[in-house]
Amino acid sequence: MPDDAAPSRGDWLYLGLSALAVVASVFKAPSFPSDDAALFEYFGWAMLGGQRLYADLLDVKLPSVFVVNALWQRLFGDRYILHTCAEAVVAAATISLFALLLRRWKIQAWALGTFVFAVAFVLPFNEFDFAEHYAVFFIVLGLYLSARGSNLWAGAALAVATTFWLASSLTCIPILLQPIGRRARFALLAGFAATCALYAIGALAAFGAGPIANLIHVWAVRFARVPPRMEFIEPLDMIVGALVLLLLLAVRRPLGPASRFALVWSGCAALGTAIPPNFFESYFLPLTPALSMAIASFGLPRANLIRRPSFALGALVLVALATQRALAIRTAIADLQSNYVPVGAWIRSSIGSDATIYTEEYLPEVFLAAHARMPAPASLLVFSPGRLEWLRPPQLLVFGPRFASPVARQNQPLFATRHDRREYDPVCTGRTGSLILYAPPQDVSTFRCGARNLSFGSRS
């Protein structure tokens, strides 16, 4: 197929359905960020407020995803629908680049492959704002640039992708395994290495040697203490399984250059999921374009559907299960946010922004909605029944929602001990949904327990 061949009517149909998938993903996204997306947004907000990454704010990811979220916070503030739209534009650009990549490879079923990728990329997740979403954009950009012969810039794009998802560097392998000249290989590696060096220099200049040393230490602790864990229960896991079944349905001999390239790319992306110590669902996002290209390179001829109906049936079952699971997760997130977000906003209205809050569980939504500060890393020294020991006591303690300490459920005063015996009393007992709040006695009265907007979800 010539690269400049005009799309057929069927191609336009697949492209229209791809665009519809992006639009649908905007409508199904939560109105407020949740889980890791909320943490990334919170770090972006906190960085704009003067907090230091890897010093006041500690995480294992490289700065890129936090810098992007700082940009969203700078541009749009608390109007999170605009954040979602901006992230959807990035996703749409990724899908468009993928279509151009397949056309550059002269894949006849390029529009079908684009549609498969669009569905797998944007629909299983409730929102776009994961590091791997941005990594896939730069991966596809790098592969497209390489297909056009711009290997220096392709290496630079893959290096930027690596700053979002470390395993993106493996995408250099399918390019290097192509029958390209030595100069093209050198350009790719030079672009990659130079961009990584510039990024490292920029990170040191922006954050300082101490915070970067903290990041390295956190990574060492993560590998040493976090046991590997894998859970194949999420929608994207099922969608990736469906893509694998579709590939088994489509594959046939002989293998063309595009098929070989896509299969090597798929193998590298699959290997990349094993590099971090845990297998989180988002790690499988970079597999979606690779598997989609492999499927498109073979096409889905009707003869294969007749010969291998079990693969097609299995893929349909997995898509149905993924849809059911995605809807259930969306409902669960909405229910949880009916508790977390109003509680956070109520905290902010009661004691103001920048209050230091300790949460027993992972609740980035509360910090983001409250515009609060996290305690300094390692500031909690002791937590035992009835006693908390801090270097710098926070202004508010939040326990729950799932595994609140029994002592917190007793609604009796807690005490922080080190330099003084600081007391924390229950706040609005029974009125804060599944969360349990404690504040110093002099601050308890600032929380308006009878406020009209104090209706926070269920206690389930």
C-alpha positions in Angstrom: 0.0 0.0 0.0 1.5 3.4 -0.9 1.9 5.7 2.1 -0.1 8.4 0.3 -3.0 6.2 -0.6 -6.3 7.8 0.2 -8.2 6.2 3.1 -11.2 4.1 2.0 -14.7 4.4 3.3 -14.0 1.5 5.7 -10.8 3.2 6.9 -12.8 6.4 7.7 -15.3 4.3 9.6 -12.5 2.9 11.8 -11.0 6.3 12.3 -14.4 7.7 13.3 -14.9 4.9 15.8 -11.4 5.6 17.2 -12.3 9.3 17.7 -15.5 8.2 19.3 -13.6 6.0 21.8 -11.5 9.0 22.9 -14.7 11.1 23.3 -16.4 8.3 25.3 -13.3 8.1 27.6 -13.6 11.8 28.4 -17.3 11.3 29.5 -16.6 8.3 31.6 -13.6 9.9 33.4 -14.3 10.8 37.0 -14.9 14.5 37.7 -12.0 14.5 40.2 -8.7 12.6 39.9 -8.5 9.3 41.8 -5.8 7.0 43.0 -2.3 7.5 41.4 -3.7 10.2 39.1 -4.7 12.2 42.2 -1.2 11.8 43.6 0.4 13.1 40.4 -2.0 16.1 40.4 -1.3 16.7 44.1 2.5 16.6 43.5 2.0 19.1 40.6 0.0 21.4 42.8 2.4 21.1 45.7 5.4 21.8 43.5 3.8 25.1 42.3 3.3 25.9 46.0 7.0 25.7 46.7 7.3 22.1 48.0 10.4 20.3 46.8 10.2 17.0 44.9 12.1 14.1 46.5 12.6 16.3 49.7 9.1 17.4 50.9 7.4 15.1 48.3 8.8 11.6 48.1 8.0 9.1 45.3 9.8 6.5 43.1 8.9 8.1 39.7 11.2 10.4 37.7 10.1 14.0 37.6 8.4 14.0 34.2 4.9 12.9 35.2 4.9 15.4 38.1 6.2 18.3 35.8 3.3 17.5 33.4 0.8 17.7 36.2 2.3 20.9 37.5 1.7 22.2 33.9 -2.0 21.1 34.1 -2.3 22.8 37.5 -0.7 26.0 36.3 -3.0 26.1 33.2 -6.3 24.9 34.6 -6.2 25.0 38.4 -9.0 23.0 40.0 -11.1 22.7 36.8 -10.3 19.0 36.4 -12.6 18.6 33.4 -10.0 20.7 31.5 -7.2 18.5 32.8 -9.1 15.5 31.4 -9.6 17.3 28.0 -5.9 18.1 27.8 -5.0 14.5 28.6 -7.5 13.4 26.0 -5.7 15.6 23.4 -2.5 13.8 24.2 -4.2 10.4 23.8 -5.7 11.5 20.5 -2.3 12.6 19.3 -0.9 9.2 20.3 -3.6 7.4 18.3 -3.0 9.7 15.3 0.8 9.1 15.4 0.1 5.4 15.6 -2.1 5.5 12.4 0.7 7.4 10.6 3.2 4.8 11.8 1.2 1.9 10.4 0.7 3.8 7.1 4.5 4.4 7.0 5.0 0.7 7.3 2.5 0.2 4.4 0.2 -2.0 6.5 -3.0 -2.5 4.6 -5.2 -2.9 7.7 -3.8 0.2 9.3 -7.2 1.7 10.1 -8.4 -1.5 11.8 -5.2 -1.6 13.8 -5.7 2.1 14.8 -9.2 1.3 16.0 -8.0 -1.7 18.0 -5.3 0.4 19.6 -7.6 3.3 20.4 -10.1 1.0 22.2 -7.4 -0.8 24.2 -5.6 2.5 25.0 -8.3 4.8 26.3 -11.3 2.7 27.4 -10.1 0.2 30.1 -8.8 3.0 32.3 -11.0 5.5 34.1 -8.7 8.3 33.4 -5.7 9.2 31.2 -3.2 10.7 33.7 -0.8 7.8 34.3 2.9 8.0 33.5 2.6 5.2 30.9 0.0 7.2 28.9 2.7 9.9 28.3 5.4 7.2 27.7 3.3 5.6 25.0 3.0 9.0 23.2 6.8 9.4 23.0 7.3 5.7 22.2 5.0 5.9 19.2 6.5 9.3 18.2 10.0 7.8 18.4 9.0 4.8 16.2 7.3 7.1 13.7 10.4 9.3 13.5 12.6 6.2 13.0 10.3 4.9 10.2 10.8 8.3 8.5 14.6 7.9 8.9 15.0 10.5 11.6 16.8 8.2 14.0 18.6 10.9 16.0 15.2 12.5 17.0 13.7 9.0 17.4 16.4 8.2 20.1 15.6 11.5 21.8 11.8 10.7 21.8 12.5 7.2 23.3 14.7 8.8 26.0 11.9 11.1 27.0 9.5 8.1 27.1 12.0 6.4 29.4 11.7 9.3 31.9 8.0 8.4 32.2 8.4 4.6 32.1 11.9 3.2 32.5 11.2 0.1 30.3 10.6 2.4 27.3 14.3 2.1 26.6 13.7 -1.5 25.4 11.9 0.0 22.4 15.3 0.8 20.9 15.8 -3.0 20.3 13.2 -3.5 17.5 14.7 -0.5 15.7 18.3 -1.8 16.1 17.3 -5.2 14.9 16.1 -3.8 11.5 18.5 -4.0 8.5 19.5 -0.3 8.8 23.0 1.1 8.4 25.6 1.7 11.0 25.1 5.5 10.9 21.3 5.1 11.6 22.1 2.9 14.6 24.7 5.3 15.9 22.2 8.3 15.5 19.5 6.4 17.4 21.8 5.6 20.3 23.4 9.0 20.3 20.0 10.8 20.4 19.0 8.5 23.3 22.2 8.9 25.3 22.4 12.7 24.7 18.8 13.3 25.8 19.3 11.1 28.9 22.4 13.1 29.8 20.7 16.4 29.3 17.7 15.2 31.4 20.0 14.1 34.2 21.8 17.4 34.2 18.5 19.3 34.2 17.1 17.2 37.1 20.2 17.9 39.2 20.0 21.6 38.5 16.3 21.8 39.2 16.1 19.6 42.3 19.6 19.4 43.7 21.9 16.5 44.5 20.4 15.7 47.9 16.8 15.1 46.6 18.1 13.0 43.7 20.0 10.9 46.2 16.8 10.5 48.1 15.2 9.2 44.9 18.0 6.7 44.4 17.6 5.5 48.0 13.9 5.1 47.7 14.4 2.9 44.6 16.9 0.8 46.5 14.5 0.3 49.3 11.7 -0.5 46.9 13.6 -3.3 45.3 14.8 -4.7 48.6 11.6 -4.6 50.5 8.6 -4.8 48.2 7.9 -8.4 47.2 6.8 -9.0 43.6 3.1 -9.1 43.2 0.9 -9.7 40.1 -2.9 -9.4 39.9 -4.6 -10.1 36.6 -8.0 -8.8 37.6 -8.2 -5.4 36.1 -9.8 -4.3 32.8 -6.5 -3.6 30.9 -5.2 -7.1 31.9 -8.2 -8.6 30.2 -7.9 -6.4 27.2 -4.3 -7.3 26.7 -5.3 -10.9 27.0 -7.9 -10.3 24.2 -5.3 -8.6 22.0 -3.0 -11.7 22.5 -5.9 -14.0 21.4 -6.6 -11.7 18.4 -2.9 -12.0 17.5 -3.1 -15.8 17.7 -6.2 -15.6 15.5 -4.5 -13.4 12.9 -0.9 -14.8 12.8 0.2 -16.7 9.7 3.2 -17.3 7.5 5.2 -15.8 6.0 6.2 -13.1 8.3 6.7 -9.7 6.7 9.0 -7.0 7.9 6.2 -5.2 9.7 5.0 -8.3 11.4 8.6 -9.2 12.6 9.1 -5.6 13.8 5.7 -5.6 15.7 6.4 -9.0 17.3 9.8 -7.9 18.6 8.3 -4.7 19.9 5.6 -6.7 21.7 8.2 -8.9 23.2 10.2 -5.9 24.5 7.1 -4.3 25.9 6.1 -7.5 27.7 9.6 -7.8 29.1 9.3 -4.3 30.3 6.4 -5.2 32.6 8.8 -7.4 34.6 11.4 -4.6 35.4 9.5 -2.9 38.3 9.0 -5.1 41.4 5.2 -5.1 41.0 2.9 -5.7 38.1 0.5 -2.8 38.2 -2.2 -2.5 35.5 -0.7 0.6 34.0 2.6 -1.3 33.2 0.7 -3.1 30.4 -0.3 0.1 28.5 2.8 0.1 26.3 1.8 -3.4 25.1 -1.3 -2.1 23.5 0.2 -0.3 20.5 2.7 -3.1 19.9 0.1 -5.9 19.9 -2.3 -3.7 17.8 0.4 -3.2 15.2 1.1 -7.0 15.1 -2.6 -7.7 14.6 -2.9 -5.1 11.9 0.2 -6.4 10.1 -1.4 -9.8 9.6 -5.0 -8.5 9.3 -8.1 -10.5 10.4 -9.1 -12.5 7.3 -12.5 -14.3 7.5 -10.8 -17.7 6.8 -8.8 -17.4 10.1 -12.1 -16.7 11.9 -13.5 -19.9 10.6 -10.4 -22.0 11.3 -9.8 -20.6 14.8 -13.2 -19.6 16.3 -12.1 -20.4 19.9 -9.6 -17.5 19.8 -12.3 -15.1 18.6 -14.8 -16.3 21.2 -12.2 -16.0 24.0 -11.4 -12.5 22.9 -15.1 -11.5 23.0 -15.5 -13.1 26.5 -12.4 -11.1 27.8 -13.7 -7.9 26.3 -17.1 -8.4 28.0 -15.5 -9.2 31.3 -13.3 -6.1 31.0 -16.3 -3.9 30.3 -18.1 -5.3 33.3 -15.1 -4.8 35.5 -14.5 -1.2 34.2 -18.1 -0.2 35.0 -17.8 -1.7 38.5 -14.6 0.2 39.1 -16.1 3.4 37.9 -19.0 3.0 40.3 -16.7 2.2 43.2 -14.5 5.2 42.5 -17.6 7.5 42.3 -18.8 6.0 45.7 -15.4 6.5 47.3 -15.0 10.0 45.9 -18.4 11.0 47.4 -16.6 10.5 50.7 -13.0 11.6 50.0 -13.5 14.7 48.0 -16.1 16.5 50.2 -14.1 15.6 53.3 -11.0 17.1 51.7 -12.9 20.3 50.7 -14.5 20.5 54.2 -11.0 20.2 55.8 -9.8 23.0 53.6 -12.8 25.3 54.4 -12.4 24.5 58.1 -8.6 24.9 58.8 -7.4 26.4 55.5 -4.9 25.3 52.8 -1.4 24.0 53.6 -2.5 22.1 56.7 -0.3 19.1 57.4 -2.3 15.9 57.4 -1.4 12.4 58.2 -3.4 9.6 56.6 -3.1 6.0 57.7 -4.0 4.7 54.2 -3.2 5.9 50.7 -5.7 8.8 50.2 -4.2 11.3 47.7 -7.7 12.5 46.8 -8.0 14.0 50.4 -4.7 15.8 50.1 -5.6 17.2 46.7 -9.1 18.3 47.7 -7.9 19.8 51.0 -4.8 21.5 49.4 -2.9 20.0 52.4 0.7 19.1 53.0 1.9 15.6 53.6 4.1 15.0 56.7 7.8 15.2 56.0 9.2 11.8 55.0 10.0 9.6 57.9 8.6 12.0 60.4 6.4 9.4 62.1 8.6 7.6 64.6 6.2 5.5 66.7 2.6 4.4 66.4 1.3 2.2 69.1 -2.1 1.9 70.8 -3.1 5.3 72.1 0.3 6.9 71.3 1.8 8.6 68.3 5.4 9.8 68.2 6.4 12.5 65.7 9.3 14.7 64.9 6.8 17.4 63.7 3.2 16.6 64.7 0.6 17.2 61.9 -2.5 19.3 62.3 -4.9 16.5 61.4 -5.0 12.7 61.5 -7.1 10.7 59.1 -7.7 7.0 59.6 -9.6 4.6 57.4 -11.4 3.9 55.2 -10.6 0.2 55.0 -8.2 -0.7 57.8 -8.5 1.9 60.4 -6.5 1.1 63.6 -8.7 -0.3 66.4 -7.5 2.5 68.7 -8.7 5.1 66.2 -12.2 3.5 66.1 -12.6 3.9 69.9 -13.1 7.7 69.5 -10.9 8.3 72.5 -8.0 10.9 72.6 -4.7 10.0 71.0 -1.4 11.4 72.2 1.8 12.3 70.2 4.8 12.1 72.3 8.4 13.2 71.8 9.1 16.8 72.9 5.6 17.2 74.3 2.4 15.2 74.9 0.2 16.5 72.1 -3.4 15.5 72.3 -5.7 14.6 69.3 -9.4 14.4 69.8 -12.1 12.9 67.5 -13.6 15.3 65.0 -17.4 15.1 64.2 -17.7 11.5 65.2 -19.9 9.5 62.9 -20.3 12.4 60.4 -17.3 11.8 58.1 -18.3 8.7 56.3 -15.7 5.9 56.2 -13.0 8.3 57.4 -12.1 9.0 61.0 -10.6 12.4 61.8 -8.6 13.5 64.8 -7.4 17.1 65.5 -5.8 19.0 68.5 -8.5 20.0 71.0 -8.2 23.7 70.2 -8.9 23.0 66.5 -11.8 20.6 66.9 -14.3 23.4 67.2 -13.2 24.9 63.9 -14.8 21.9 62.1 -18.5 22.6 61.5 -20.1 19.3 62.2 -23.6 20.6 61.4 -22.6 22.1 58.1 -25.1 21.6 55.3 -22.6 20.1 52.9 -21.4 17.5 55.5 -22.8 14.4 53.9 -20.0 12.1 53.1 -20.8 8.8 51.3 -21.4 5.5 53.0 -19.5 3.9 55.8 -19.1 0.7 53.9 
